[in-house]
Amino acid sequence: MLLFLAHELRAWLLHYSPFVLYGLIDKNYYEHHLLFVEAIYLLLKDVVRMCDTRQSSLLLNKYCYLFSTLYGKHHMSANVHSMLHLPEVVRDLGPLFANSCFPYETANGDILKLFHGSQGVEKQVVKRVRDTQMLSDTARLTLVPDSHELDWYLRMHSKQRHNMKGKVLVTDKIFLIGNPCRDSDLQPLELDLLRQSGITLSAYNCYPHLYLLNTCRTVTTCSASKAKKRIDYCIMYERDDGVHYGLLQKLVMLSLRCFAVLIPLLESTENLCSNWISMNNFHNHYRLCHPPRVEDTILIDTSRIIDKCIYIDAQNELNLVFVSMFPNSKANIITTNNEVTNLVNNPLSNA
């Protein structure tokens, strides 16, 4: 774990450790770990309510109470005790992610890009900061409002640039990006779904990516080439009977409407643990589901897509799949198939 970066440790704690450690360590230690996972998740939400801080405080108190019994009093350091104050800090200062050290880590990375070589580092940094400030002033004075040149400058100057080529606005919160996939012809099952929904088939385009404006996350379809290496095609969507989860197969644009072809993930009745104090809230951000079946493929309107989720395939080990939700709109990770495989095979290799 010493080689992990801060955001990698966060991903391990919230998303991967409940899956990787499941069945690997003793049940008492596993359920004890889930107390900490859920307590931190509650304090990372976009909107942390008073009931969340109370529940988190309850979980952390039980976690610290059991710590010496499981690990010994000699491991009860000040760091363990300091966790008890986290709910109080959140009540005073807001969610944990709003008071993190990530901005400083990012700033250090930006500063490193301002100089090359080891000679006159201070002068290089000052010169490039001055050039950047002058560039902004020059652009403001010379570029014409609403011009292509200004639009290009703003996109190049922004830290969060997206490929606008082929952008298709679907709703005020969702748009499609990337070139239409010409090699993603609809399968017979998918064509039948469209016909059964009363949709007249004419010319259609299949897009590889969907961008969610409210969470600033990109979802890639399974049929896209990047999905073969990245696991970023699991989504949360809503239907009349509530919130569900599925694997996005294709994004089909027909005239002015866009549809998502997906394989739903049916939730399992199995629980990760029997400890009521942990499972009482742990179900809020983690789901155990049955393996996806192609014959269950459905069609939904893309406006019903809520967010992207973390998907972990454990069919070979447990005949289950794990789905984990992001705690807030600021968190985002891209997982590769190789990373998940390494975690499954060597969960403690970086310890």
Secondary structure as UniProt FT lines:
FT   TURN            2..3
FT   HELIX           6..11
FT   HELIX           12..16
FT   HELIX           17..20
FT   TURN            21..24
FT   HELIX           27..43
FT   HELIX           50..71
FT   HELIX           73..75
FT   HELIX           78..82
FT   HELIX           83..85
FT   HELIX           86..93
FT   HELIX           96..99
FT   HELIX           102..112
FT   TURN            113..114
FT   HELIX           121..142
FT   TURN            145..146
FT   HELIX           148..157
FT   TURN            165..166
FT   STRAND          168..169
FT   STRAND          174..177
FT   TURN            182..183
FT   HELIX           188..196
FT   TURN            197..198
FT   STRAND          204..207
FT   STRAND          209..212
FT   TURN            213..216
FT   STRAND          217..220
FT   TURN            222..223
FT   HELIX           225..228
FT   STRAND          234..239
FT   TURN            240..241
FT   STRAND          242..254
FT   TURN            255..256
FT   STRAND          257..265
FT   HELIX           276..282
FT   TURN            283..285
FT   STRAND          286..289
FT   HELIX           294..296
FT   STRAND          298..301
FT   HELIX           302..304
FT   STRAND          305..314
FT   HELIX           315..318
FT   STRAND          320..325
FT   TURN            329..330
FT   HELIX           337..345
FT   TURN            347..350
//
